[in-house]
Amino acid sequence: MPKNSNISMSVIKRLPRYYRFLGELNRCGITRISSRELSIKMGLTASQIRQDFNCFGGFGQQGYGYNVTQLHIEIGNILGLNNGFKTILIGTGNLGRAIATHMSFEERGFNLIGIFDKNEATVGQLVRGLPIRHINGLDDFCREYHPTVAVLCIPSEHALEVEKQLVDLGIKGFWNFTHSDIASKYPDVVVENVHLSDSLMTLCYQVSSKFEERE
């Protein structure tokens, strides 16, 4: 199904959630579901679900609902999960190692092919079956293997130099765990920022609000 550049980011950000819920339904042996039933499970309105799917042409049949397996496949195709974008990860501290070890890159459209760090003591160690390479070899590696995506798990004070180097080497997308505002400096690349501290503070606000409501 062709992608439409006019689709809002709010719709796009709901697609992974649809994909995850449909995968769970698949594993439970559920073969079809209506927009109303899906809305109850996901906490959305049936109208919102239909509107979201209609952005991509719609997938249901009147009186039947949605074929769970087919819809799961279609949303996976829309997300591009079969692309296998060549990906490198920079930074093998606790966060970088956890992401490299536990994230199912291959199931989410990416192929992790290289891991880098500046700490010479870690060079050669295996993470996810890949040897940690010294950051000094980044240029040669990228010119040989042509990765298109980078995962940044380094301190923000080191990000500026590395991100410029990566953009110059042809990186087109960043999964950014630093606080560096890559998108404003390089508008031609795609950036998905992950600020764990922001998420935790948002949780703090919501929990605080709940307690205040009860007082």
N, C-alpha and C positions, 0 to 999 in steps of 0.2 A: 504494500500500500504506500503510495507516495507521501512524502512528508510535506506539510504545509507550513511555510515560514510565518504565517499569520496567526497560528495557534498560540494562545496565551501560555505563559510559563506556568501558571497555576494548573492548567490542564495537564501539561507535560509532567509536572511534579506529582500528579496523581497516578500517572501510568505505572510507575514501579509498584505502587500499592495495589492497583488492580492486578498486576502480574503476580504479585506475591499471594494475594487472596485466592486467585484462580488456581495457582499451583497447589495451594492447600486443599481446595475443593477437588482437584484432580486426584490428589493422593488419597482422598477419602472416598473416591469412587463415584462422585457426583458428576453426572454427565450433562445436565442442563440446569439453568437457573434463570429466573426472571429478574428484571431490573429491580422490582420491589424486594425480592428475597435478597438480592445482592446489596441493596441499600440498607437493609436491616443489619446485615453482617458487618458492613463497613461504616455505618454511622453517617451515610450520605443520603440525599433524597434520590428517589428513583428518577426524577426529572433531571437532576444533575448528572447522573450516570448516563442517561440517554443522550443528553447534550454533549457530554465528553466524547462518547463513542461516535456520535454523528460528525464530530470534527474530522473523523477519519473515514467517513462513509457509512458508518453504522454496521452492526454485525448481527443483530437479532432478527427473529422472524415473529410476526404477529401470531399470538396464540401458542407459541413454542418457547419463546425466550431466547437465551443464548446457549450455544453449544460450548460447554466449558473448555474442552480440549482445544477446539478451534480458536476460540477467543483468546486463550492463553498463548497460542502460537502466533496469532495476529498481533497481539500487543508486544510480544517478544520481537517480532519483525519490525514493528514501528520503532521500538527502542533501539533496534540495531544490535541485538545481543549476539548475533552471529558474525559480527565484523572482525573480532579478534584483533583489535588495534594493538600494535606493538607498544609495550609500556615499560618504562623504567621507574625505579623507586630510588629516591635520594634521601639518605638518612636512616641509619639502622639503630637508633636508640630504642627505648622500650616501645614507643608508638610505632615506629617504622617496622620493627620486627613483628609486632602483633598484626599489623595490617598485611605485611607480606606473607605471614604464616597462615592467618585465619580467613582472609578475604578470598572468596571464590571468584577471582578475576575472570576465569575462562567462562563462567556461567553468566557473566554480566557484560560481555562484549569486549574483553581485553585479554591480552596475552603478555604476562609479565616475563620479560626477557633479560633484564639486567637490574642489579642492585648495587648502589654506590654509597661510599662513606669516605670521609677524610681521615678517620681514625685508623692508622696503620695497624694497630693491634687487632682489628677486626677483619682486615683484608684476608681473604681466603676462606673464612668461615662460611659454612653453608647455611643458607636460609631458604626454605622452600625448595631445596635442592639446587639452588643457584649460589655460586660463589660471590661473596661481597668483593667488589672491585674498588680500587682506590679512585677517588674523584678525579685524579690527574689523568686517568685514562678515559674520561667521559667523551672528549672530542673524537678520539679514534673509534670508540665503540659506536657512537651515533652515526658517524660517517660510514661505518661498515654495515650496520644493521638497520638504520633508518627508523628508529622509534618515532611515534607521533604523539604519544601521551607521556606525561611525567607526573609521578606522585611525589609531592614535596613534604617531607617529614623532618625538616631541619629548623633550627632556631631562626626566628624572623630576622635577626641581625645578619645572618649569612644568606638570606634568601635573595637579596637584590642582585648580587653578583651572579648567583647560580641561575636565576630565572632568565637573565639577559643572555647568558651563555646558552641556555637551552632553546630560547626563541631563535637565536642565531643559528643553532644547529637543526632547526626545522620542527621543533616541538609545536604542535597545534592545540593541545589541550592540557590543562593542569587540574589535577585533584589536589587542592591546596590546603594543607593543614597548618600553614603559617599564617601570620597576621598581615602579610604583605599584600597590598592591593594590586595584584598583577593585572587585572582587567583594565584598570584606568591607564596603565602604562603601555599595555600592548593590546589595543582594541581588536586586533585581528585574530587573537587566540581565544579559545573557549576556556573559561575558568569555573570550576565548581568549588566554592569555598566551604570548608568544614571547620567551624569554630566551636570546639567542644566546650570551652569556657562560657561562650555566649549561650549555648544550649543549657548548660547547668544553671546559669543565672536566670534564664527564662523559667526554668523549673522552679527555682527559688521564689521568683515573683508569684507564680501560680499557686505554690504551696502556701506562701504567706497570705495570699488573698483568700484562700479557702479557710485558713484559721481565723482571719479577721471577720469573715462572714458568720462564723459560728459564735463569735464573742458577743 
